[in-house]
Amino acid sequence: MGCDDAGATLRRFMLVQPPLPPEAAPGVEAEEGSEEVSGEEEMDEEARAFWEEQERIKAEAARKQAIKDAQDAEARRQEVERMREKGIEMDGPKRLSKKEHEELAARKRGQGNRLAKTGSRATKYAGEGSALEKKEQEKKKGSKK
């Protein structure tokens, strides 16, 4: 165990993997002629078998993932086709062509744009001589009669 600058206790662990096979480890050559070679050869064979098994497992997992991805893509494509037959677009809103966009803009051209040069009712000038006061006077004259 160790401590950091703040005095907190740190635990340090090290994961140990089997040694790499000799052809995978650069600069390491098998020694010939020693009596312990048979034990080392046995360990090398075990390590080599372990790494070959790991490679086989990785290759199998990659193959299964590729098959699964292909099946998922096909299922999505079929779902999109079914939805299109029903008239539902799955790819988002349809992009308008330039001509369609200009036509839509021409139809909307006058909508929502205030053409009057005076302010809206809430902000109209309400002093003497204003149109608002004239309307109020007309209403008063009409109600007095």
N, C-alpha and C positions, 0 to 999 in steps of 0.2 A: 504494500500500500504506500501511497505517496500523499503529499499535501501540495495544494496550490498556494498562490501568493496570499490569498485571504485566509488560509489556515484550514480550508475544507479538506476532508479526507477524499482521496481519489483512489479508485480501484482500477487496476490495469490488468487487462486480459490479453492473451495472445492466442489466436487460432492457429492450430498446427494442421497442415495438410500433408498427405503423403508426398514423398519426394517425386520430382518429375522424372520421367524416363530419361535414360542417358542421351538419346538423340534430341530430346527437347531441352536439355540443360546444356548450354554452350560452355565449352572449356572444361567439361568434366569427362574424363576418359576412364573406362573400366580398366582396373589393374588386373593383369593376368599373372598367374604364377603364384599367387598367395594362397594360403590354406583356407582363409575365410571367404574366398571367392564364392563358394557354393552358398553360403548364408547371404552374401550380398546379392548374388544372382537371384536367389529366391525372393529377396525383398524387391529387387528390380523387376522381376516378373510380376509380383503382386502389384507394384506401383503401376507398371505398364498396363496390366489387366484393369486396374481401377480407372486409369485415365481413358482407356479405350471404352470402358463401360460408360463413363461420364460423357464422352463424345457421342456414343450411340444414343444415350438418353436425350442429349441436347438435339441431335438430328431428328429423333422421333418426335420430340415436342415441337420443333419447328415445322415438321411435316404436318402434324395434327393442327397446328395453328393456321397454317396456310389453307388447309382444307376447310377449317371452320370459317376463316375470313371469306373464302370464295362462296361458301354456302350462305353466309350472312349477306353478302353483296347481292347474290341472286334473289334472296328473299326480299330485300329492300327494293330491288328492281321490279319484282312481281307486284309488290304492294303499291308502288307508284303507278304501275300500269293499271291495276284495279281501280285506284282512286281517279285516275284520268278518265277511265271509262264512265265513272259516275259523274264526272264533270268537276272534280275537285283537284286543284293544282297543289301538288306537294312541294314544288320547287320555289314557292313564294309567289309574290304578285307578278303578273305578266308585265314584261317591259313593253312600253308603247313605242311604236316606230315614230320617226320624226314627223311624218305626215299625221299620224293619229294624235300626237302630242299637240301639234299646231291646231288641229281641228278642235280638240278639247279646250285649248286656251281661247279659241275664238268663241266657243259657246259660253264660256265663263266670263268673257271679257267685261261685261257690264255688271256682273253680280258682285255684291259686296263692296263696291266702290261708291263712296258718297259723292254725288255730283253737285249737290247744293253748295254754294259758297259760304253759307252761314254755318255757325256751330250747331251742335245738337241741342235739343230742347233744354237740357240741364245746364248748358253753358251759355245760353243766349243772353245777350245784354238786356237787362230789365229796367234801364233808366228811362227818363222822360224822352218821348219821341221814338221809342223802340217799337218794333212790331209786336212784341209781347204785350206791352202796355196798351197799344191800340186795340188789340183783340179783347183784352180785359175790359176796356172802356165800352166797347161794342156790346159785350155781354151784359154789363151793368145797365146800359141804355135799353137793351132788349128786355131785361127783367123788370125795369121800372115801369114800363108801359103797360 
